[in-house]
Amino acid sequence: MIPFDVPAIVPLALVLFGFAAFYQAYKTYGRYAAVRETAPAVETGAAGDATTVSGPVSTVEPAAPRREPPEGVIDGTARPALVAWRVRRHVSGGRNGRSRWRTADGGLAVGEFDVRHGGRYVRIDGDTLPDAGDDGHQSADSFDPFDDSALELGEPETDVRLGEPDPLTKVLERLRLIGTNGVLGDPNLSLSIGGNSLSPDRYQATVVDNGDEIAIEGELAETRDGPVLQRSGGDRPTVVVGTLEKRESQLRSLALKQAGLGGAMIALGYVVSAVA
């Protein structure tokens, strides 16, 4: 005997999914607001002023991640100014019996670089960027650069499996349902048997190479060697990978889509409950 009314679960699930989408929209809007507040400070350039340095990077000393990335993540001729990376691991079971993906390792490797801003090169003080957890700042086990409020990295540019995929994933790839050319792209599918995960770890990264755009908040200081961007007080600066205008537009569109999806799911849940 089924102890619950199955039709009643459907609208409830739709409503809960809708609220979850609204929550994601709220978080995305917060990221959008942070980028929007960063943009007006780009024009400020006097020494001692809080400002945002924005432009292409010029790498002096390439970044060296603590963990060697898989082949192909960093091209042999690349000179990365910054490498944000993490290793995602599928965890099966647990007290609640659910499986999930969690960040098992991660870091932010920062090289020595300048940003070409306002017709001149501005050196970026390494301490300006948020404490990373990659080179002795914090515990790397708990640091996820893609989930840090001060880093606006977007989705990881690289997603590489660190092992063989599970049997279900292989079948779906052969059917061209998932994968690089698959209908559904390459979602993080997972399969567990007997409480043990069959899904390999995934290495995800975004590399800011020589010539790529970046925007960093801070305070300008004039030195004998030229302008240097330093951390402004105790505030954690916002770091945006890519152009501010493009990232702002992407986040605004994503927040609207998530809010629209949430409203549609809640409305659909109400209709289904009324019909049932």
Short mmCIF file of the C-alpha atoms (twelve columns), coordinates in Angstrom:
data_MODEL
# 
_entry.id   MODEL 
# 
loop_
_atom_site.group_PDB 
_atom_site.id 
_atom_site.type_symbol 
_atom_site.label_atom_id 
_atom_site.label_alt_id 
_atom_site.label_comp_id 
_atom_site.label_asym_id 
_atom_site.label_seq_id 
_atom_site.Cartn_x 
_atom_site.Cartn_y 
_atom_site.Cartn_z 
_atom_site.pdbx_PDB_model_num 
ATOM 1   C CA . MET A 1   0.000  0.000  0.000   1 
ATOM 2   C CA . ILE A 2   1.342  3.433  -0.995  1 
ATOM 3   C CA . PRO A 3   1.336  5.714  2.089   1 
ATOM 4   C CA . PHE A 4   0.911  8.937  0.094   1 
ATOM 5   C CA . ASP A 5   -1.120 10.373 -2.734  1 
ATOM 6   C CA . VAL A 6   1.077  10.279 -5.833  1 
ATOM 7   C CA . PRO A 7   -0.758 13.056 -7.748  1 
ATOM 8   C CA . ALA A 8   -0.316 15.412 -4.786  1 
ATOM 9   C CA . ILE A 9   3.447  14.996 -4.948  1 
ATOM 10  C CA . VAL A 10  3.704  16.282 -8.517  1 
ATOM 11  C CA . PRO A 11  2.481  19.854 -7.896  1 
ATOM 12  C CA . LEU A 12  4.452  19.981 -4.639  1 
ATOM 13  C CA . ALA A 13  7.629  19.006 -6.487  1 
ATOM 14  C CA . LEU A 14  6.959  21.633 -9.153  1 
ATOM 15  C CA . VAL A 15  6.459  24.344 -6.520  1 
ATOM 16  C CA . LEU A 16  9.618  23.339 -4.649  1 
ATOM 17  C CA . PHE A 17  11.560 23.357 -7.918  1 
ATOM 18  C CA . GLY A 18  10.154 26.797 -8.638  1 
ATOM 19  C CA . PHE A 19  11.297 28.169 -5.277  1 
ATOM 20  C CA . ALA A 20  14.730 26.611 -5.843  1 
ATOM 21  C CA . ALA A 21  14.925 28.432 -9.197  1 
ATOM 22  C CA . PHE A 22  13.952 31.692 -7.481  1 
ATOM 23  C CA . TYR A 23  16.725 31.145 -4.935  1 
ATOM 24  C CA . GLN A 24  19.245 30.621 -7.723  1 
ATOM 25  C CA . ALA A 25  17.953 33.781 -9.406  1 
ATOM 26  C CA . TYR A 26  18.474 35.680 -6.136  1 
ATOM 27  C CA . LYS A 27  22.082 34.470 -5.898  1 
ATOM 28  C CA . THR A 28  22.743 35.278 -9.560  1 
ATOM 29  C CA . TYR A 29  21.293 38.758 -9.117  1 
ATOM 30  C CA . GLY A 30  23.680 39.321 -6.203  1 
ATOM 31  C CA . ARG A 31  26.603 38.468 -8.482  1 
ATOM 32  C CA . TYR A 32  25.185 40.755 -11.175 1 
ATOM 33  C CA . ALA A 33  24.866 43.625 -8.668  1 
ATOM 34  C CA . ALA A 34  28.489 43.158 -7.565  1 
ATOM 35  C CA . VAL A 35  29.719 43.386 -11.164 1 
ATOM 36  C CA . ARG A 36  27.459 46.379 -11.881 1 
ATOM 37  C CA . GLU A 37  28.826 48.238 -8.840  1 
ATOM 38  C CA . THR A 38  32.379 47.481 -9.940  1 
ATOM 39  C CA . ALA A 39  31.993 48.935 -13.447 1 
ATOM 40  C CA . PRO A 40  31.615 52.695 -12.599 1 
ATOM 41  C CA . ALA A 41  34.954 52.713 -10.754 1 
ATOM 42  C CA . VAL A 42  36.856 51.871 -13.953 1 
ATOM 43  C CA . GLU A 43  37.206 55.545 -14.887 1 
ATOM 44  C CA . THR A 44  38.769 56.498 -11.537 1 
ATOM 45  C CA . GLY A 45  42.541 56.531 -11.780 1 
ATOM 46  C CA . ALA A 46  44.159 58.857 -9.250  1 
ATOM 47  C CA . ALA A 47  46.713 57.423 -6.841  1 
ATOM 48  C CA . GLY A 48  45.154 56.502 -3.517  1 
ATOM 49  C CA . ASP A 49  41.660 56.191 -4.983  1 
ATOM 50  C CA . ALA A 50  39.578 53.045 -4.931  1 
ATOM 51  C CA . THR A 51  39.295 51.977 -8.533  1 
ATOM 52  C CA . THR A 52  38.782 49.064 -10.887 1 
ATOM 53  C CA . VAL A 53  41.589 48.174 -13.262 1 
ATOM 54  C CA . SER A 54  40.206 46.585 -16.400 1 
ATOM 55  C CA . GLY A 55  41.873 45.392 -19.582 1 
ATOM 56  C CA . PRO A 56  44.019 42.653 -21.138 1 
ATOM 57  C CA . VAL A 57  46.646 41.008 -18.957 1 
ATOM 58  C CA . SER A 58  50.358 40.927 -19.714 1 
ATOM 59  C CA . THR A 59  51.983 37.954 -18.007 1 
ATOM 60  C CA . VAL A 60  55.411 38.508 -16.456 1 
ATOM 61  C CA . GLU A 61  55.699 35.216 -14.511 1 
ATOM 62  C CA . PRO A 62  53.167 32.468 -15.378 1 
ATOM 63  C CA . ALA A 63  50.907 31.017 -12.700 1 
ATOM 64  C CA . ALA A 64  51.832 27.523 -11.516 1 
ATOM 65  C CA . PRO A 65  48.951 25.511 -9.975  1 
ATOM 66  C CA . ARG A 66  49.866 23.391 -6.972  1 
ATOM 67  C CA . ARG A 67  48.270 20.373 -8.641  1 
ATOM 68  C CA . GLU A 68  49.448 19.487 -12.131 1 
ATOM 69  C CA . PRO A 69  46.463 19.889 -14.491 1 
ATOM 70  C CA . PRO A 70  45.500 17.200 -17.016 1 
ATOM 71  C CA . GLU A 71  47.068 17.351 -20.446 1 
ATOM 72  C CA . GLY A 72  45.555 20.019 -22.662 1 
ATOM 73  C CA . VAL A 73  44.212 22.263 -19.901 1 
ATOM 74  C CA . ILE A 74  47.164 24.638 -20.242 1 
ATOM 75  C CA . ASP A 75  48.638 24.834 -23.733 1 
ATOM 76  C CA . GLY A 76  52.397 24.398 -23.991 1 
ATOM 77  C CA . THR A 77  52.791 27.920 -25.377 1 
ATOM 78  C CA . ALA A 78  50.368 29.539 -22.918 1 
ATOM 79  C CA . ARG A 79  51.469 32.007 -20.248 1 
ATOM 80  C CA . PRO A 80  48.586 31.985 -17.766 1 
ATOM 81  C CA . ALA A 81  48.279 34.935 -15.408 1 
ATOM 82  C CA . LEU A 82  45.692 33.127 -13.309 1 
ATOM 83  C CA . VAL A 83  44.419 29.547 -13.080 1 
ATOM 84  C CA . ALA A 84  41.239 28.804 -11.127 1 
ATOM 85  C CA . TRP A 85  40.729 25.065 -10.702 1 
ATOM 86  C CA . ARG A 86  38.855 22.469 -8.697  1 
ATOM 87  C CA . VAL A 87  38.360 18.705 -8.536  1 
ATOM 88  C CA . ARG A 88  34.748 17.574 -8.197  1 
ATOM 89  C CA . ARG A 89  34.056 14.199 -6.592  1 
ATOM 90  C CA . HIS A 90  30.849 12.185 -6.561  1 
ATOM 91  C CA . VAL A 91  29.966 11.080 -3.039  1 
ATOM 92  C CA . SER A 92  27.439 8.271  -2.619  1 
ATOM 93  C CA . GLY A 93  25.140 7.585  0.289   1 
ATOM 94  C CA . GLY A 94  25.725 9.371  3.569   1 
ATOM 95  C CA . ARG A 95  23.350 9.793  6.474   1 
ATOM 96  C CA . ASN A 96  20.503 11.000 4.273   1 
ATOM 97  C CA . GLY A 97  21.144 8.328  1.652   1 
ATOM 98  C CA . ARG A 98  21.590 10.873 -1.139  1 
ATOM 99  C CA . SER A 99  24.535 11.204 -3.493  1 
ATOM 100 C CA . ARG A 100 26.059 14.508 -4.511  1 
ATOM 101 C CA . TRP A 101 29.042 16.156 -6.153  1 
ATOM 102 C CA . ARG A 102 31.400 18.034 -3.846  1 
ATOM 103 C CA . THR A 103 34.682 19.912 -4.283  1 
ATOM 104 C CA . ALA A 104 37.479 17.615 -3.108  1 
ATOM 105 C CA . ASP A 105 40.335 19.974 -3.977  1 
ATOM 106 C CA . GLY A 106 40.741 23.403 -5.507  1 
ATOM 107 C CA . GLY A 107 42.813 26.505 -5.735  1 
ATOM 108 C CA . LEU A 108 43.598 29.820 -7.358  1 
ATOM 109 C CA . ALA A 109 47.100 29.996 -8.794  1 
ATOM 110 C CA . VAL A 110 48.198 33.592 -9.415  1 
ATOM 111 C CA . GLY A 111 51.227 34.561 -11.462 1 
ATOM 112 C CA . GLU A 112 52.931 37.916 -11.764 1 
ATOM 113 C CA . PHE A 113 51.142 40.106 -14.287 1 
ATOM 114 C CA . ASP A 114 50.147 43.597 -15.385 1 
ATOM 115 C CA . VAL A 115 46.844 44.877 -16.740 1 
ATOM 116 C CA . ARG A 116 46.877 47.329 -19.643 1 
ATOM 117 C CA . HIS A 117 44.486 49.974 -18.326 1 
ATOM 118 C CA . GLY A 118 43.963 53.520 -19.589 1 
ATOM 119 C CA . GLY A 119 46.949 53.414 -21.911 1 
ATOM 120 C CA . ARG A 120 49.462 52.218 -19.294 1 
ATOM 121 C CA . TYR A 121 50.411 49.001 -17.567 1 
ATOM 122 C CA . VAL A 122 49.301 48.550 -13.956 1 
ATOM 123 C CA . ARG A 123 51.100 45.885 -11.918 1 
ATOM 124 C CA . ILE A 124 48.785 43.699 -9.839  1 
ATOM 125 C CA . ASP A 125 49.975 43.103 -6.300  1 
ATOM 126 C CA . GLY A 126 49.564 39.384 -5.553  1 
ATOM 127 C CA . ASP A 127 47.960 40.189 -2.191  1 
ATOM 128 C CA . THR A 128 45.224 42.169 -3.976  1 
ATOM 129 C CA . LEU A 129 43.400 39.062 -5.111  1 
ATOM 130 C CA . PRO A 130 41.157 37.131 -2.694  1 
ATOM 131 C CA . ASP A 131 42.961 34.666 -0.428  1 
ATOM 132 C CA . ALA A 132 42.968 31.548 -2.507  1 
ATOM 133 C CA . GLY A 133 43.934 28.405 -0.648  1 
ATOM 134 C CA . ASP A 134 46.239 27.277 -3.459  1 
ATOM 135 C CA . ASP A 135 49.638 28.370 -2.200  1 
ATOM 136 C CA . GLY A 136 49.384 28.327 1.550   1 
ATOM 137 C CA . HIS A 137 46.656 30.924 2.117   1 
ATOM 138 C CA . GLN A 138 43.871 28.629 3.319   1 
ATOM 139 C CA . SER A 139 42.990 24.969 3.455   1 
ATOM 140 C CA . ALA A 140 42.736 23.858 -0.171  1 
ATOM 141 C CA . ASP A 141 40.290 21.103 0.762   1 
ATOM 142 C CA . SER A 142 37.514 23.628 1.414   1 
ATOM 143 C CA . PHE A 143 38.302 26.246 -1.249  1 
ATOM 144 C CA . ASP A 144 36.279 26.368 -4.450  1 
ATOM 145 C CA . PRO A 145 37.178 29.402 -6.607  1 
ATOM 146 C CA . PHE A 146 33.988 28.971 -8.657  1 
ATOM 147 C CA . ASP A 147 31.889 29.282 -5.506  1 
ATOM 148 C CA . ASP A 148 33.718 32.289 -4.033  1 
ATOM 149 C CA . SER A 149 31.660 35.483 -3.815  1 
ATOM 150 C CA . ALA A 150 34.646 37.700 -4.688  1 
ATOM 151 C CA . LEU A 151 35.525 35.806 -7.874  1 
ATOM 152 C CA . GLU A 152 33.272 36.134 -10.917 1 
ATOM 153 C CA . LEU A 153 34.644 33.365 -13.126 1 
ATOM 154 C CA . GLY A 154 31.529 32.133 -14.863 1 
ATOM 155 C CA . GLU A 155 31.283 28.409 -15.592 1 
ATOM 156 C CA . PRO A 156 34.554 26.445 -15.807 1 
ATOM 157 C CA . GLU A 157 35.983 26.579 -19.318 1 
ATOM 158 C CA . THR A 158 37.499 23.109 -18.980 1 
ATOM 159 C CA . ASP A 159 35.823 19.966 -17.633 1 
ATOM 160 C CA . VAL A 160 37.944 16.801 -17.826 1 
ATOM 161 C CA . ARG A 161 37.221 13.359 -16.374 1 
ATOM 162 C CA . LEU A 162 40.033 11.946 -14.239 1 
ATOM 163 C CA . GLY A 163 39.270 8.331  -15.070 1 
ATOM 164 C CA . GLU A 164 36.895 6.110  -16.980 1 
ATOM 165 C CA . PRO A 165 33.191 7.105  -17.004 1 
ATOM 166 C CA . ASP A 166 30.560 4.864  -15.461 1 
ATOM 167 C CA . PRO A 167 28.685 2.295  -17.652 1 
ATOM 168 C CA . LEU A 168 25.537 4.436  -17.899 1 
ATOM 169 C CA . THR A 169 27.528 7.425  -19.154 1 
ATOM 170 C CA . LYS A 170 29.283 5.253  -21.767 1 
ATOM 171 C CA . VAL A 171 25.953 3.991  -23.110 1 
ATOM 172 C CA . LEU A 172 24.476 7.494  -23.324 1 
ATOM 173 C CA . GLU A 173 27.593 8.722  -25.122 1 
ATOM 174 C CA . ARG A 174 27.396 5.900  -27.667 1 
ATOM 175 C CA . LEU A 175 23.762 6.902  -28.307 1 
ATOM 176 C CA . ARG A 176 24.991 10.532 -28.737 1 
ATOM 177 C CA . LEU A 177 22.606 11.742 -26.042 1 
ATOM 178 C CA . ILE A 178 25.411 13.344 -24.012 1 
ATOM 179 C CA . GLY A 179 29.006 14.295 -24.643 1 
ATOM 180 C CA . THR A 180 30.659 17.038 -26.687 1 
ATOM 181 C CA . ASN A 181 28.333 16.516 -29.666 1 
ATOM 182 C CA . GLY A 182 25.445 15.040 -27.696 1 
ATOM 183 C CA . VAL A 183 21.898 16.361 -27.651 1 
ATOM 184 C CA . LEU A 184 22.041 17.155 -23.909 1 
ATOM 185 C CA . GLY A 185 25.661 18.304 -23.751 1 
ATOM 186 C CA . ASP A 186 27.822 16.767 -21.010 1 
ATOM 187 C CA . PRO A 187 25.952 16.828 -17.691 1 
ATOM 188 C CA . ASN A 188 27.487 15.454 -14.501 1 
ATOM 189 C CA . LEU A 189 25.669 12.133 -14.539 1 
ATOM 190 C CA . SER A 190 26.513 9.735  -11.740 1 
ATOM 191 C CA . LEU A 191 25.901 6.084  -10.957 1 
ATOM 192 C CA . SER A 192 26.360 4.217  -7.679  1 
ATOM 193 C CA . ILE A 193 26.257 0.513  -6.880  1 
ATOM 194 C CA . GLY A 194 26.286 -0.789 -3.323  1 
ATOM 195 C CA . GLY A 195 26.989 2.654  -1.931  1 
ATOM 196 C CA . ASN A 196 30.113 3.058  -4.073  1 
ATOM 197 C CA . SER A 197 30.289 5.695  -6.782  1 
ATOM 198 C CA . LEU A 198 31.256 4.596  -10.279 1 
ATOM 199 C CA . SER A 199 31.748 8.167  -11.480 1 
ATOM 200 C CA . PRO A 200 35.351 9.395  -11.832 1 
ATOM 201 C CA . ASP A 201 36.503 12.735 -10.428 1 
ATOM 202 C CA . ARG A 202 36.232 15.739 -12.721 1 
ATOM 203 C CA . TYR A 203 38.899 18.411 -13.109 1 
ATOM 204 C CA . GLN A 204 37.395 21.823 -13.898 1 
ATOM 205 C CA . ALA A 205 39.349 24.993 -14.603 1 
ATOM 206 C CA . THR A 206 39.353 28.474 -16.088 1 
ATOM 207 C CA . VAL A 207 42.649 29.861 -17.354 1 
ATOM 208 C CA . VAL A 208 43.312 33.592 -17.810 1 
ATOM 209 C CA . ASP A 209 46.045 33.624 -20.431 1 
ATOM 210 C CA . ASN A 210 48.304 36.403 -21.640 1 
ATOM 211 C CA . GLY A 211 46.097 38.895 -23.518 1 
ATOM 212 C CA . ASP A 212 42.795 37.833 -21.906 1 
ATOM 213 C CA . GLU A 213 40.541 40.439 -20.296 1 
ATOM 214 C CA . ILE A 214 40.197 40.803 -16.528 1 
ATOM 215 C CA . ALA A 215 38.869 43.425 -14.095 1 
ATOM 216 C CA . ILE A 216 40.114 43.782 -10.492 1 
ATOM 217 C CA . GLU A 217 39.086 46.161 -7.722  1 
ATOM 218 C CA . GLY A 218 41.698 47.806 -5.542  1 
ATOM 219 C CA . GLU A 219 43.589 50.998 -4.728  1 
ATOM 220 C CA . LEU A 220 46.186 52.539 -7.029  1 
ATOM 221 C CA . ALA A 221 49.624 53.342 -5.657  1 
ATOM 222 C CA . GLU A 222 52.355 55.131 -7.609  1 
ATOM 223 C CA . THR A 223 55.813 53.585 -7.242  1 
ATOM 224 C CA . ARG A 224 59.186 54.086 -8.892  1 
ATOM 225 C CA . ASP A 225 58.410 51.148 -11.145 1 
ATOM 226 C CA . GLY A 226 54.999 52.529 -12.115 1 
ATOM 227 C CA . PRO A 227 51.394 52.164 -10.869 1 
ATOM 228 C CA . VAL A 228 50.507 49.181 -8.701  1 
ATOM 229 C CA . LEU A 229 47.032 47.980 -7.752  1 
ATOM 230 C CA . GLN A 230 46.826 47.037 -4.070  1 
ATOM 231 C CA . ARG A 231 44.019 45.793 -1.862  1 
ATOM 232 C CA . SER A 232 41.797 48.615 -0.607  1 
ATOM 233 C CA . GLY A 233 41.545 48.296 3.196   1 
ATOM 234 C CA . GLY A 234 40.150 45.036 4.497   1 
ATOM 235 C CA . ASP A 235 37.552 44.652 1.769   1 
ATOM 236 C CA . ARG A 236 37.721 41.607 -0.463  1 
ATOM 237 C CA . PRO A 237 37.965 42.881 -4.047  1 
ATOM 238 C CA . THR A 238 35.742 41.682 -6.845  1 
ATOM 239 C CA . VAL A 239 37.662 39.943 -9.622  1 
ATOM 240 C CA . VAL A 240 35.844 39.571 -12.945 1 
ATOM 241 C CA . VAL A 241 37.224 37.358 -15.712 1 
ATOM 242 C CA . GLY A 242 36.276 38.797 -19.109 1 
ATOM 243 C CA . THR A 243 34.901 42.219 -19.976 1 
ATOM 244 C CA . LEU A 244 32.656 43.853 -17.373 1 
ATOM 245 C CA . GLU A 245 29.927 44.669 -19.891 1 
ATOM 246 C CA . LYS A 246 29.719 41.109 -21.217 1 
ATOM 247 C CA . ARG A 247 29.726 39.510 -17.749 1 
ATOM 248 C CA . GLU A 248 27.115 41.964 -16.491 1 
ATOM 249 C CA . SER A 249 24.839 41.183 -19.450 1 
ATOM 250 C CA . GLN A 250 25.303 37.416 -19.006 1 
ATOM 251 C CA . LEU A 251 24.429 37.512 -15.305 1 
ATOM 252 C CA . ARG A 252 21.398 39.743 -15.850 1 
ATOM 253 C CA . SER A 253 20.053 37.404 -18.541 1 
ATOM 254 C CA . LEU A 254 20.695 34.337 -16.380 1 
ATOM 255 C CA . ALA A 255 18.917 35.869 -13.372 1 
ATOM 256 C CA . LEU A 256 15.881 36.708 -15.520 1 
ATOM 257 C CA . LYS A 257 15.785 33.193 -16.994 1 
ATOM 258 C CA . GLN A 258 16.004 31.589 -13.564 1 
ATOM 259 C CA . ALA A 259 13.270 33.847 -12.184 1 
ATOM 260 C CA . GLY A 260 11.076 33.135 -15.210 1 
ATOM 261 C CA . LEU A 261 11.611 29.384 -14.800 1 
ATOM 262 C CA . GLY A 262 10.724 29.620 -11.112 1 
ATOM 263 C CA . GLY A 263 7.497  31.487 -11.861 1 
ATOM 264 C CA . ALA A 264 6.547  29.024 -14.592 1 
ATOM 265 C CA . MET A 265 7.131  26.009 -12.328 1 
ATOM 266 C CA . ILE A 266 5.055  27.466 -9.491  1 
ATOM 267 C CA . ALA A 267 2.251  28.362 -11.894 1 
ATOM 268 C CA . LEU A 268 2.351  24.876 -13.418 1 
ATOM 269 C CA . GLY A 269 2.246  23.339 -9.960  1 
ATOM 270 C CA . TYR A 270 -0.863 25.383 -9.127  1 
ATOM 271 C CA . VAL A 271 -2.561 24.298 -12.388 1 
ATOM 272 C CA . VAL A 272 -1.735 20.627 -11.813 1 
ATOM 273 C CA . SER A 273 -3.056 20.758 -8.239  1 
ATOM 274 C CA . ALA A 274 -6.255 22.407 -9.454  1 
ATOM 275 C CA . VAL A 275 -6.801 19.758 -12.132 1 
ATOM 276 C CA . ALA A 276 -5.992 16.904 -9.744  1 
# 
